[in-house]
Amino acid sequence: MAVVTIQIGQCGNQIGRQLFSTIHNDITAKQTAVSSSQNDDYTSASLQRFFRRETDMHMPEARAVMVDMEHKVVTRMMSEANKEGMWKYGKGQQYFKNSGSGNNWAHGYLVHGPEAQESVLELVRREAEACDRLGGFLCLMSLAGGTGSGLGAFITGCLREHFAHAHIINQVVAPYGDGEVIVQDYNTVLTLSRLHRDSDAVIVAENEELHKVCATRLAHKHVAFSHMNSVLAHQLGALLQPAATCGRACTLSDMLEALVSHPDYKLLSMMHVPQVSNASLSFSTSTWPSLLTRLQRMHEMHSVADEGFSWAAPSRNRSVCNLLVARGKDSSSLDCLPLTDRRSYVSWMPASCTLSLWSHPRHYAGLERSALLLSNSASVASLLDRVVDKAWGMFSSRAYLHQYARFGLGEDDFVNSFAVLEQIVHNYKNL
């Protein structure tokens, strides 16, 4: 089933471009370890999910809508895709203006949102109607700025209203804790409160964790946002590329069924192993027991990076449920014992529903064996707790509230958003 990706703001558009490149590089890889017919089926399913292929097209077109309040990033991402020469963005599937949102959530949500609504929804409808079967929407956005967060939250609400039966997954990126934008904690609280209402699931990535992977595992001496976007795109590709469970192809619906069994718990986190640099890829090898043991430890220590934690100090990160996506030889018959400890899950979730396994025998991104864990667990609580504390400290001092008020966002809107986030934190802390 096809997935329409909606890239919102600078962060969303950069991640989207990297995601489509990652997917296309994967399906055109020469070393696959599967038969030609299996590889053909995998390639066909991936292309059908993420790209449009008309008979008169020289290159497949991404099933994507690009949205930003400035044209520079959108134009650059289209140019980069064209230079790769393997896939492209469709002409006319872009919406942009000539003025940004000034890192102001209210500007993005209350001004740019209503202005863009009709045009963006028309682009989304056009892309959705080009799908034989629409599996859902993947919205890529930041939590820090004004366009990704404010306009992203508004567009998500529009999707919920106009595509009531479609699945909506939001991939959001949380900023560095020491500050990229002075009002980033306000923007994060306001965004997540809306997404918790309108989205089916919110996959949360943190810049600090992505930075750690790049610096400690991938040996980047000077970590750039492009490196972190590549790591996140690699994780998303591992999740979204074709896989099967119980002999049938997996969809976004299966993901939500496996992970979001309760409407109060819809914040997810990803971790992927192995984490190896391109220079080490050719001589790196892993066994399934070692990969699953490392995933278990990363999950317990709330760490996206496979590095820097003590094996002697046990911890417990309680989950509602988890999804394991394994790719490579014998991936369909794994012994998942390290990830099935009943003490790691809430008591009210049946044991048979705590861990779901998706698999595919094909190599992913040149890796002989790889595994991704998508987790609905208490690990998100620490991030949200920090954000709420910082935002409430600013709010108590009435800092910068006038910047939001001039676009129509009142103090009651802040209070309501704080209440939603505090309830989410409470729910996850008490798993």
C-alpha positions as CSV (number, residue, x, y, z in Angstrom):
1,M,0.0,0.0,0.0
2,A,1.3,3.5,-0.9
3,V,2.5,6.0,1.6
4,V,2.4,9.7,0.8
5,T,5.2,11.6,2.5
6,I,4.5,15.2,3.5
7,Q,7.8,17.2,4.1
8,I,7.2,20.3,6.2
9,G,9.8,23.0,6.9
10,Q,13.5,22.9,6.4
11,C,14.1,19.8,8.6
12,G,11.2,17.8,7.1
13,N,12.3,18.5,3.5
14,Q,15.9,17.6,4.2
15,I,15.0,14.3,5.9
16,G,12.5,13.5,3.2
17,R,15.1,13.9,0.4
18,Q,17.5,11.7,2.3
19,L,14.8,9.1,3.0
20,F,13.9,8.7,-0.7
21,S,17.6,8.5,-1.6
22,T,18.1,5.8,1.1
23,I,15.2,3.8,-0.1
24,H,16.2,4.0,-3.8
25,N,19.8,3.1,-3.0
26,D,18.6,0.1,-1.1
27,I,16.4,-1.3,-3.9
28,T,19.2,-0.8,-6.5
29,A,21.9,-2.5,-4.4
30,K,23.6,-5.4,-6.0
31,Q,24.3,-7.5,-3.0
32,T,20.9,-8.7,-1.8
33,A,21.4,-12.4,-0.7
34,V,18.0,-13.3,-2.1
35,S,16.9,-14.9,-5.4
36,S,16.2,-12.6,-8.4
37,S,12.5,-13.2,-8.1
38,Q,12.5,-12.3,-4.4
39,N,14.5,-9.2,-5.1
40,D,12.1,-8.2,-7.9
41,D,9.2,-8.6,-5.6
42,Y,10.9,-6.5,-3.0
43,T,11.9,-3.8,-5.5
44,S,8.4,-3.6,-7.0
45,A,6.7,-3.4,-3.6
46,S,9.1,-0.6,-2.5
47,L,8.6,1.4,-5.7
48,Q,4.9,1.0,-5.4
49,R,4.9,2.2,-1.8
50,F,7.1,5.3,-2.2
51,F,7.2,6.3,-5.9
52,R,4.9,6.9,-8.8
53,R,6.0,5.2,-12.1
54,E,4.1,6.3,-15.2
55,T,4.9,4.9,-18.5
56,D,6.3,8.2,-19.9
57,M,8.5,8.8,-16.8
58,H,12.3,8.5,-17.2
59,M,12.7,8.4,-13.5
60,P,10.3,7.4,-10.7
61,E,8.6,10.3,-8.8
62,A,8.5,10.4,-5.1
63,R,5.0,10.2,-3.6
64,A,5.6,13.5,-1.7
65,V,4.3,16.9,-1.0
66,M,6.9,19.6,-0.1
67,V,5.9,22.4,2.1
68,D,7.9,25.4,3.4
69,M,7.4,29.1,3.9
70,E,10.7,29.8,2.1
71,H,11.7,28.4,-1.3
72,K,15.4,27.9,-0.8
73,V,15.4,24.5,0.9
74,V,12.6,23.1,-1.3
75,T,14.5,24.2,-4.5
76,R,17.7,22.8,-3.2
77,M,16.2,19.4,-2.3
78,M,14.7,19.1,-5.7
79,S,18.0,20.0,-7.3
80,E,19.9,17.4,-5.2
81,A,17.4,14.7,-6.2
82,N,17.8,15.6,-9.9
83,K,21.6,15.5,-9.6
84,E,21.4,12.0,-8.3
85,G,19.6,11.0,-11.5
86,M,17.8,8.0,-9.9
87,W,14.5,9.6,-8.8
88,K,12.9,13.0,-8.7
89,Y,10.2,15.1,-7.1
90,G,7.1,15.7,-9.2
91,K,6.6,19.2,-10.6
92,G,3.8,21.1,-9.0
93,Q,3.9,19.1,-5.7
94,Q,5.5,22.0,-3.8
95,Y,4.0,24.8,-1.7
96,F,6.2,27.6,-0.5
97,K,6.1,31.4,0.1
98,N,8.8,34.0,0.5
99,S,8.7,34.6,4.2
100,G,9.3,32.2,7.0
101,S,7.6,31.7,10.4
102,G,10.3,33.3,12.5
103,N,10.6,30.3,14.8
104,N,7.1,31.3,16.1
105,W,4.7,28.4,16.4
106,A,1.7,30.7,16.5
107,H,2.8,32.3,13.2
108,G,3.0,28.9,11.5
109,Y,-0.2,27.5,13.0
110,L,-2.5,30.5,13.1
111,V,-1.3,32.5,10.1
112,H,0.5,30.4,7.6
113,G,-1.7,27.3,8.3
114,P,-5.0,28.8,7.2
115,E,-3.4,30.6,4.3
116,A,-1.8,27.3,3.0
117,Q,-4.7,25.0,3.9
118,E,-6.5,24.9,0.6
119,S,-3.4,24.7,-1.6
120,V,-1.6,22.1,0.5
121,L,-4.7,19.9,0.7
122,E,-5.1,20.0,-3.0
123,L,-1.6,18.8,-3.5
124,V,-2.2,16.0,-0.9
125,R,-5.4,15.0,-2.7
126,R,-3.6,14.9,-6.0
127,E,-0.9,12.6,-4.6
128,A,-3.4,10.4,-2.7
129,E,-5.6,10.0,-5.9
130,A,-2.5,8.8,-7.7
131,C,-2.2,5.8,-5.3
132,D,-3.9,2.5,-6.2
133,R,-4.3,1.9,-2.5
134,L,-3.5,4.6,0.0
135,G,-1.8,3.2,3.1
136,G,-1.5,6.5,4.9
137,F,0.6,9.6,5.4
138,L,4.0,10.1,6.8
139,C,4.6,13.7,8.0
140,L,8.2,14.7,8.5
141,M,8.8,17.8,10.7
142,S,10.8,19.5,13.4
143,L,9.6,20.5,16.8
144,A,11.8,23.5,17.3
145,G,11.0,26.1,14.6
146,G,7.8,27.8,13.5
147,T,7.1,26.2,10.1
148,G,7.9,22.6,10.9
149,S,6.2,22.7,14.3
150,G,3.4,25.2,13.8
151,L,2.4,24.6,10.2
152,G,3.2,20.9,10.6
153,A,0.7,20.6,13.5
154,F,-1.9,22.5,11.5
155,I,-1.5,20.3,8.4
156,T,-1.7,17.2,10.5
157,G,-5.0,18.5,11.9
158,C,-6.3,19.1,8.4
159,L,-5.3,15.6,7.3
160,R,-7.3,14.2,10.2
161,E,-10.3,16.2,9.2
162,H,-10.2,15.6,5.5
163,F,-8.8,12.1,5.4
164,A,-10.6,10.7,8.4
165,H,-10.0,7.1,7.7
166,A,-6.3,7.4,6.6
167,H,-3.5,6.5,8.9
168,I,-1.3,9.5,9.9
169,I,2.3,8.9,11.2
170,N,4.4,11.9,12.3
171,Q,8.1,11.7,12.4
172,V,9.3,14.6,14.6
173,V,12.8,15.8,15.5
174,A,13.4,17.3,18.9
175,P,16.1,20.0,19.1
176,Y,19.4,19.9,21.1
177,G,18.6,20.4,24.8
178,D,21.0,23.3,25.1
179,G,19.0,25.3,22.5
180,E,18.8,25.8,18.8
181,V,15.9,28.2,19.1
182,I,15.2,30.2,22.3
183,V,11.5,29.4,22.3
184,Q,12.0,25.8,21.1
185,D,10.4,24.3,24.3
186,Y,7.3,26.4,23.8
187,N,7.1,25.2,20.2
188,T,7.6,21.5,21.3
189,V,4.9,21.6,23.9
190,L,2.4,23.3,21.6
191,T,3.2,20.8,18.7
192,L,3.1,17.6,20.7
193,S,-0.2,18.5,22.4
194,R,-1.8,18.9,18.9
195,L,-0.2,15.8,17.4
196,H,-1.2,13.7,20.4
197,R,-4.8,14.6,19.4
198,D,-4.6,14.3,15.6
199,S,-1.9,11.8,14.8
200,D,-2.2,8.0,15.0
201,A,1.5,7.7,16.1
202,V,4.4,10.1,16.7
203,I,7.9,8.8,16.2
204,V,10.2,11.0,18.2
205,A,13.9,11.4,17.3
206,E,16.3,13.6,19.3
207,N,19.1,15.6,17.7
208,E,21.4,14.8,20.7
209,E,20.9,11.1,20.3
210,L,21.4,11.2,16.5
211,H,24.6,13.3,17.1
212,K,25.9,10.7,19.4
213,V,25.5,7.9,16.8
214,C,27.3,10.0,14.3
215,A,30.2,10.9,16.6
216,T,30.7,7.7,18.4
217,R,29.7,5.0,16.0
218,L,30.0,6.4,12.5
219,A,33.3,8.3,13.2
220,H,32.3,11.7,11.9
221,K,34.8,14.2,13.3
222,H,32.6,17.2,12.6
223,V,28.9,16.1,12.8
224,A,26.6,18.0,10.5
225,F,22.8,18.0,10.2
226,S,23.2,16.1,7.0
227,H,24.9,13.2,8.9
228,M,22.1,13.1,11.4
229,N,19.5,13.2,8.7
230,S,21.2,10.3,7.1
231,V,21.0,8.2,10.3
232,L,17.3,9.0,10.8
233,A,16.5,8.2,7.1
234,H,18.4,4.9,7.5
235,Q,16.2,4.0,10.5
236,L,13.0,5.0,8.7
237,G,14.0,3.0,5.7
238,A,14.6,0.0,7.9
239,L,11.1,0.4,9.3
240,L,9.2,1.2,6.1
241,Q,10.8,-1.0,3.4
242,P,8.9,-4.2,2.5
243,A,8.7,-6.8,5.3
244,A,6.3,-9.6,6.2
245,T,4.7,-11.1,9.3
246,C,2.9,-14.5,9.3
247,G,3.4,-14.8,5.6
248,R,1.8,-11.5,4.6
249,A,3.1,-8.0,3.7
250,C,3.2,-5.5,6.5
251,T,1.5,-2.1,6.3
252,L,1.2,1.1,8.4
253,S,-2.0,-0.4,9.7
254,D,-0.1,-3.4,11.0
255,M,2.4,-1.1,12.7
256,L,-0.3,0.8,14.5
257,E,-2.1,-2.4,15.5
258,A,1.1,-3.7,16.9
259,L,2.2,-0.6,18.8
260,V,-0.7,1.8,19.5
261,S,-3.2,-0.3,21.4
262,H,-4.2,2.6,23.7
263,P,-4.9,6.2,22.6
264,D,-3.0,7.6,25.6
265,Y,0.2,6.0,24.4
266,K,1.2,6.9,20.9
267,L,4.8,8.3,21.2
268,L,7.4,5.9,19.7
269,S,11.2,5.8,19.6
270,M,13.5,3.9,17.1
271,M,16.9,2.3,17.5
272,H,18.8,0.3,14.9
273,V,21.8,-2.1,14.9
274,P,24.5,-2.5,13.7
275,Q,25.8,1.0,13.6
276,V,28.9,0.9,11.4
277,S,30.7,3.5,9.3
278,N,30.9,3.1,5.5
279,A,34.6,2.4,5.9
280,S,34.0,-0.5,8.2
281,L,31.0,-2.0,6.4
282,S,32.9,-4.4,4.1
283,F,34.5,-6.2,7.0
284,S,31.8,-6.0,9.6
285,T,29.7,-9.0,10.5
286,S,27.1,-9.6,13.2
287,T,25.1,-12.5,14.6
288,W,21.4,-12.4,15.5
289,P,22.0,-13.1,19.2
290,S,24.6,-10.2,19.5
291,L,22.3,-7.8,17.6
292,L,19.3,-8.6,19.7
293,T,21.3,-8.4,23.0
294,R,22.6,-5.0,22.0
295,L,19.1,-3.8,21.1
296,Q,17.8,-5.0,24.4
297,R,20.6,-3.0,26.2
298,M,20.0,0.1,24.2
299,H,16.3,-0.1,25.0
300,E,16.9,-0.5,28.7
301,M,19.3,2.4,28.8
302,H,17.1,4.7,26.7
303,S,19.9,5.0,24.2
304,V,19.8,5.3,20.4
305,A,23.6,4.9,20.2
306,D,25.1,1.5,20.6
307,E,27.8,2.9,22.8
308,G,28.7,4.3,26.2
309,F,26.6,2.3,28.6
310,S,27.5,-0.1,31.3
311,W,26.6,-3.8,30.9
312,A,26.9,-4.3,34.6
313,A,24.1,-1.9,35.7
314,P,20.7,-3.3,34.8
315,S,17.9,-0.9,34.2
316,R,14.2,-1.2,33.3
317,N,12.5,0.7,30.5
318,R,9.0,-0.5,30.7
319,S,7.1,-0.7,27.4
320,V,3.5,-0.9,26.3
321,C,4.7,-3.0,23.3
322,N,7.5,-3.2,20.8
323,L,8.0,-4.0,17.1
324,L,11.1,-5.7,15.9
325,V,12.0,-5.4,12.2
326,A,14.7,-7.9,11.2
327,R,16.4,-8.0,7.8
328,G,18.8,-10.7,6.6
329,K,19.4,-14.4,6.6
330,D,17.1,-16.4,9.0
331,S,15.4,-13.2,10.1
332,S,12.0,-14.8,10.1
333,S,12.9,-17.5,12.7
334,L,14.7,-15.4,15.3
335,D,14.9,-16.3,19.0
336,C,13.6,-13.0,20.4
337,L,14.0,-14.1,24.0
338,P,16.2,-11.0,25.0
339,L,13.3,-8.7,24.1
340,T,10.4,-10.7,25.6
341,D,11.2,-10.4,29.4
342,R,7.7,-10.0,30.8
343,R,9.0,-7.6,33.5
344,S,9.8,-5.1,30.7
345,Y,6.2,-4.7,29.7
346,V,3.0,-3.4,31.4
347,S,1.0,-6.0,33.2
348,W,-2.2,-5.1,31.3
349,M,-0.8,-6.0,27.9
350,P,-1.3,-9.7,27.0
351,A,2.1,-11.5,26.6
352,S,1.2,-12.5,23.0
353,C,1.0,-8.8,22.1
354,T,4.1,-7.4,23.7
355,L,6.5,-8.0,20.8
356,S,5.7,-8.2,17.1
357,L,8.2,-9.4,14.6
358,W,8.5,-8.3,10.9
359,S,11.2,-9.7,8.7
360,H,12.7,-10.0,5.3
361,P,15.6,-12.2,4.2
362,R,17.1,-9.5,1.9
363,H,20.0,-7.4,3.0
364,Y,19.2,-3.8,3.9
365,A,21.6,-1.0,3.0
366,G,24.5,-3.4,2.5
367,L,24.1,-5.0,5.9
368,E,24.2,-8.8,6.1
369,R,21.9,-8.7,9.2
370,S,20.2,-5.7,10.7
371,A,17.5,-5.1,13.2
372,L,15.3,-2.1,14.1
373,L,13.3,-1.8,17.3
374,L,10.3,0.6,17.3
375,S,9.2,1.0,20.9
376,N,6.2,2.4,22.7
377,S,7.9,2.8,26.1
378,A,8.7,5.1,29.0
379,S,11.9,6.3,27.3
380,V,10.1,9.4,25.9
381,A,9.2,10.6,29.4
382,S,12.6,12.0,30.2
383,L,12.7,14.2,27.1
384,L,9.1,15.5,27.6
385,D,9.8,16.1,31.3
386,R,12.8,18.3,30.5
387,V,10.9,20.2,27.8
388,V,7.8,20.9,30.0
389,D,10.0,22.0,32.9
390,K,11.9,24.5,30.8
391,A,8.8,25.8,29.0
392,W,6.9,26.2,32.3
393,G,9.8,28.1,33.7
394,M,9.6,30.6,30.8
395,F,5.8,30.7,30.9
396,S,5.8,31.5,34.7
397,S,8.0,34.5,33.9
398,R,5.8,35.4,30.9
399,A,8.8,35.3,28.7
400,Y,8.2,35.8,25.0
401,L,4.4,35.3,25.4
402,H,3.8,38.6,23.6
403,Q,5.4,37.2,20.4
404,Y,2.8,34.5,20.4
405,A,-0.1,36.8,21.4
406,R,0.4,39.1,18.4
407,F,-0.6,36.2,16.2
408,G,-3.6,35.3,18.3
409,L,-2.3,32.6,20.7
410,G,-3.5,33.3,24.2
411,E,-2.2,32.1,27.6
412,D,-5.1,29.6,27.8
413,D,-3.7,27.8,24.8
414,F,-0.4,27.4,26.6
415,V,-2.1,26.2,29.7
416,N,-4.1,23.6,27.8
417,S,-1.0,22.4,26.0
418,F,0.9,22.1,29.3
419,A,-2.0,20.0,30.7
420,V,-1.9,17.6,27.8
421,L,1.9,17.1,27.9
422,E,1.9,16.7,31.7
423,Q,-0.7,14.0,31.4
424,I,1.4,12.2,28.8
425,V,4.5,12.4,31.0
426,H,2.4,11.1,33.9
427,N,1.1,8.2,31.8
428,Y,4.5,7.1,30.6
429,K,6.2,7.5,34.0
430,N,3.7,5.3,35.6
431,L,3.9,2.4,33.2
